[in-house]
Amino acid sequence: MNSSNRHDGPSPRVALCPHISLAHYRGGEKWVAELANRLAADGVDVAVRALPYLPGGERRVAVRDVLDARVPYHEAWRHDLSAFDTAYVLYMPLAHLPFAGAPRTIAGIHSWVYVTDRLYEPHYGAVPTAVKLLYRAIGRWDLARFDAVHAVSPVYDSPHPVTHYIPNFVDTERFHPDRAPLADEFTVLVAAAHIPEKGWDTACRVAARLPEGTRVVATGTSDDPSVFGLGFLDEDALSRAYARAHVVLHPARVDTDSMVINEACASGTPVVTTPLPTHLGDGRAVLRRGSVREMVDAIETLRREWEAGDDYVRRCRIARRLGEEHGVDVVYPRLKRLLLSSGEDDPARVPPRLDRASRGRLA
């Protein structure tokens, strides 16, 4: 490992390296695009180097539509990063093979694969299970190749001595309670991908059990008669959907630092979700429930509170405060310091990771 910069200029060259094409444009890809755009706006010399891998062949956006024109983008199965000072690699085992040559490298831990204690999870296919197995076999040795590790959740039990715990950031000006008025009809929004990992099947079962007068809507298209599909929403339309909803339903089986929860809270919208250890909060704005019946009961409670007034308003204010803790002005400067540092002063270091007893209590 080499933590020195290649030159003494004020803006080192940074490569952001997702192992999935940015055209897939889900959690990690959206994070990369947003970070790259903000760095470019700040005058940082940043580029995105991605693998041409599209899970399920799903291309959701044109890359140049979501990436600042000042940010070069290239896809290949192998990248020579020797022209850059720092490479931030969304981690997968053996990532040094396709992303090689940078003098300083940071491994980004964004996936539940590296957080969960369970090797086999029925909602995962062969590839994620194989990645888990490989990580458990070589992860400590493999991560040692990196100069530092960045994890978006303190639940990740990192083996690397230089680990930065910096959560995901959310644009609290875009995602704001005032983006749109609340819908007249009590509305439940499902904003995650329609896949088992994010609990789409559970969301449909919950929707089917809710009483008349409660409308359930979802981003994307829906074949379920209990859920109305809103179609693909850009970020502005998505922010309005969050603000119009009375509650966000997020029954995910897989999450690290959930952008659905972060965006919902920033919009002042309470969330009903699953009791994963990565779903943090005090239980007032983020309600963790373990079964379909419990989720239905929580949504009906929120509806009664909304009809009564004060208790629901208090939950919404708490949600907004939680969202602000993930605001760009709070989180982004720490990420920027991490990327632009030589690594010698270990910037943006946060409190030590949670031990296993603490992780258990968080559940």
N, C-alpha and C positions, 0 to 999 in steps of 0.2 A: 504494500500500500504506500501511496505517496500523497501527503496532504498539502504539498506546496502548490502555489498558483504558478501558472505558466508565464505571467507577466505582471507588472506592477500597475497596470491601468486601473482606472476607477470602476470599470464594469467588466468583470470576468465573463467569458462566454459560457453559457449554460445550455445543456441539452436535457430536455425532459423526454423520458423514454418509456412509453407505455408498451406492454406486450400484446396489446390489442389495437387494431386500427381505430383511429379517432372517429371514423365514419360509423362505428358501432354506437358511440355516443350514449353510454350509460355511465354509472357512477364514476369509475376511475377515469374514463375518457373525458367526461364533462369537467372533472376536477383539473385535469391536465390543460384542457383548453382555457378554462377560466384563469388558471395560474399563469399560463403563457401570455395571455392577453394583458393581464395586469402587469407582469414584468415588462412586456414590450412598451406599455404606456408609460412606465417609469424609466424608460431609456435603457433597459437591460438588453444585452445582445443574447437573445434566447431563440432556440430552435426546438422543434419536436421531431424526434426520430422514433418511429413506431414499427412494430412487426405488422405484416399484411394479413393478420389473422382476424377473421370475422366469425365469432361464435354463431352457429346456426346459419351462417351466410347473411346475417341481418345487417344491412347498411341503412342506418336511420337518418343520416344527414350527409350533405356534401361538405367535406372538410373545410373548404375555403369559406363556406357560409358561417362557420362558427369560430374560425381562427383569424386573428388579426392579420392583415395583409403584411405586416412587418415581421411575422413569424414564419420562417421557412419550415416546410413540412416535407418529410420523405419517409416512404415505407420500403423496407427491405428485410430479408431474413437475417442479414448481418450488417452491422454498422461499425465503421471506423470512427471513433469519437476522439481521436488524438488532437483534433483542431480545437477542442473545447477544454475549458478549465475544470468544469464540474459536470458530471453526469448524474442526474437523478433518475433512478431506474425503479419503476413499479415492480417490486420484487416477484420473482419466481425462481425456483431452484435452477442453478446453472445459468443465471441471467448474464454472467460475464462472457458467455460464449457469443450471443448475438450482439451484445452491447460492450464493445471492447475498446481500449485505448485511452480513455480519459485518465488524467493523473489523479483526480479526486472523484470518488464515487459514493453515492448515498443510496441505500436500499430503502424504498418506500413500502411499508407494510399497510396495505389497504384491504386485504382480503380476510374473510372469516376463516379461510383454510388454515391460516397460521395462528388463529386465536382459539379455536375450538379444541377441547380435549378429546373429542370423539373421532376415531379414525373413520368409521363407517356411518354415513348419514343417508337414509334412503332417498332423500330428495336430490342428492348429488349423483352424478353419473360417474363413469369410469375415470375420466380425465381429472376432475378435482380430487377424487380419492387417491389416484396415483400420485398427484402432486403432494398431497398430505403425507403419503408414505415416503416419498423421496425427501421431503423436508425433514421428517423425523429421523431419517437415516443420515442425512448430510447437512442439515440446516446450520448447526453451530459452526462447522468447518466452512460451509459455503458463505455464510454471512461474514465470516472473518476476512473475506476478500475485500469487503467494503470498508471505507474509512469511517462511515457512520450509518446509523439506522434511524429512520423517521417512522414513527407509528402514529396513526390517527386516533388510536384508543389506548388508554392506560391499562386496559385489560390484557394487552399483548405482553407476554412474558418473554422479554428479549434476552438472548444469550450474549448480545454484543455490549461491550463496556461503554460505548459511546452511543447512547440511544436518546433521541429527542422525542418527547410525546407532545405533539402539536395537533389539535383537532382539525377537522375540516372547517372551512370558513363559509359563511353565507352572506350574500349581499342584503343587508338589512334595510337598505333603501328600496331595492326592488321588491323584496319579500317583506311586506309591511301590512299591518291591518287596514290601512287606508287605501290600499290599491284598488279595492272594490267593496261595495256594500255587501253585508251578509245577505244571502238568499232569503226570500220570503218563506220558502218551505225548508224545514229542517233538512240539511244536506250533509251526507257523509261522502268524503272524497277518498278514493284509493289511488295513490299516485305512483306506486312502485310498478316494476315490470310484472307482466302477467305470467309468472313462472312459479313453480312450487317453492323454490328457494325463498321467494318473497311472499309466499303465502296466498297466492291468488285463489287457490281452491278454498282456503279458509275464508277469504273475503267474500266469495260467492255464497258460502254456506251461511255466513253472518247476514248478508244482505237478504237472503231468502227468509230469514226468521224475524226480520224487523217488521214492526207493525205499519199499517198504512199511514201515510202522512210523513214518512221518512224516505227521502230520495237518496239513492246511492249512485254516485257517478265515478267514473274512472278515466284516467288518461289512456289514450289509445282506443282501439276498437274492442267491443265486448259482444260475445255471443251468448252471454248469460242473460236471461230475461229479467233478473232482479237488479242488473247493473247497467246503467246507461253509459255508453262510450262517448267520450268527448273528442276523440281523435288525437292526432299528434299535436302537442302544444309547445310552442316556443317558450323561452323563459318568461317573457312578459305575460303571455296568456296563462302560463302555469302559475305565476304569482297571483293573478286575478282569481284563478280557480281556488287556490289556497285561502285567499281572503274571503271568498264567498261561502266557503264551506264552514259548517258549524263544528265539525270534527273530522280528523283524518284517521282512517283505519289503516293500520300498517302491521299486519300479522306475519311479519317476516320470520323465517327460520334461520336466516343468514344475514348478519349485519356486522359492520365494524363501527364506524361513527356515521350513523344514518343521515344522509342528506335529506331524506323525506322528513324525518323528525326535525332536523335543523330548520328546514324551510317552513314547515308547518308552524313551529314555535315562533320563528321570526315574523310570521304572518298573524300571530296572535290566535292561533287555532289549536285547541287541545288535541292530543293524539291518544288513540287506543292502540296498543301494540302488545308485543309478546314479552315475557320476562327473561329476555336474553341478558347476560351480564354486561353486554355493551350498551344496552338501553338504559342510560342513566337518567336521573331526575328524582324529584322528591315525591312523585306520585300524584301531584295535584294537576299538573299540566300534561304529564306523560303517564298515562294509566296503563300499567302492565298487567295483562290478563292471560291466563294459560289455556282457556278453552273457548269454543264458540259460544257456549251459554254465558260465560263470564263477559265476553266481549259484547254480546247483545245487551246484557244487563248494564254494562258501563255506558254504552251509547244511549240507552233509554234513560239512564240517570242524567246524562248530559242534556238530553232533550228536556227533561222535566226542569232542570236548573235553568236552561235557556228560557223556557216559558215563564219561570218565576223571576228571573233577572239577575239578582246580585251575585249569587254563587258562581254562575256561569261567567259573568264579567270578571270576577276575581281570577278564575282559572285562566282566562284569556290574557290578563295582565301578567300573570306568572309565566305563561308560555312566552310572551314577548320578551320578558327579562332573560329567560333561558336562551332564546334565539340571539339576543344581543351579546351573550357571552361567546358566541361563535361568530360575531360580526367581523367583517373584513378588516376594520380598523384595529381590532384586537388581535386577530390571528395572522393575517397576511404579513405584517412586518416581521414576525418571528420566522416565518418561512423564507422570506426574502433574505434575512440575515444568515440563515442556515445555508442557503444556496450560494450566497456571494462571499461567505467567509473563506479564509484559507483553511479553516478547521482547527487551527492551533489554539484559538481562544474559546472553542466550544460554545458558541453563542446560543441563545434561546434554550439553554438547558432547563428542563422542568423537573419537578420533584420526582424522586425514584418511582419506578414502576410498582404497581400493586402486587403484594405477595398473594399466594394462593388463598389464604384465609380471607383477605379483603375481597378477592375476586368472587369467592363464594357468597360473601355477604351482599355483594352487589346484585346477585341473582334474585 
